[in-house]
């Protein structure tokens, strides 16, 4: 399993958000290096967003292209994208970063 995983739920419909493009970046000074990308499946998840193995401690960003998702469902959403920035420690622990999404709001937390 990837050290970083995600899950997107559409709280307005009560279903997984299918077809959300997601990009994972690692901060390197003032730059961001893309580590992986994918599109959510029927369960709202991306399998293998980043290769298996231990990632170095540091600051990471998960970019969710919510405009693409809302447009594909003919919904006028307020947020064209959501960036979730978080910090990995050097423990090698698993980090699950879910996104609860609706057209006019979102929430995230560190899952298990």
VOLUMKOL-237604 format. One line per 8 residues: for each residue x negated, y negated, z negated of C-alpha. Coordinates in steps of 0.05 Angstrom, whole numbers. Layout:
// residues N
X/Y/Z  ...
// end
This chain:
// residues 112
0/0/0  -23/-71/14  -45/-110/-47  3/-165/-27  75/-148/-8  138/-188/2  213/-180/9  262/-233/36
335/-232/15  388/-277/45  427/-296/-17  482/-329/25  499/-263/59  477/-217/3  433/-177/52  360/-170/70
335/-225/117  317/-188/181  270/-220/231  233/-271/188  162/-283/215  112/-284/157  39/-304/157  -11/-293/101
-70/-340/93  -130/-344/46  -158/-412/27  -230/-425/45  -249/-495/22  -200/-542/57  -184/-490/111  -136/-432/113
-157/-365/144  -101/-321/171  -105/-251/142  -43/-220/171  26/-230/198  90/-192/212  165/-197/218  214/-172/166
248/-105/181  319/-82/166  302/-81/92  274/-152/93  203/-126/84  139/-128/124  99/-64/123  24/-74/122
22/-150/118  -51/-143/100  -96/-82/104  -103/-37/45  -161/-51/0  -179/-101/-53  -175/-175/-36  -222/-225/-69
-196/-271/-122  -174/-338/-95  -116/-379/-70  -69/-350/-18  -10/-377/21  50/-339/49  84/-377/104  157/-358/119
185/-383/186  256/-394/162  276/-437/222  266/-377/267  310/-335/221  366/-386/215  365/-403/289  373/-329/307
436/-327/264  462/-394/290  456/-425/221  433/-497/209  384/-489/153  352/-547/115  282/-517/107  245/-501/172
193/-461/133  174/-441/63  102/-439/40  88/-401/-24  19/-414/-52  -7/-368/-106  -72/-347/-139  -101/-276/-143
-146/-258/-200  -203/-208/-195  -164/-150/-227  -144/-118/-161  -71/-117/-184  -13/-112/-136  22/-177/-121  94/-176/-96
119/-244/-73  194/-242/-58  234/-298/-27  308/-309/-42  333/-351/15  396/-390/33  407/-446/84  399/-501/32
354/-470/-21  303/-418/-38  270/-386/-98  209/-342/-108  176/-305/-165  121/-255/-178  154/-187/-171  128/-118/-187
// end
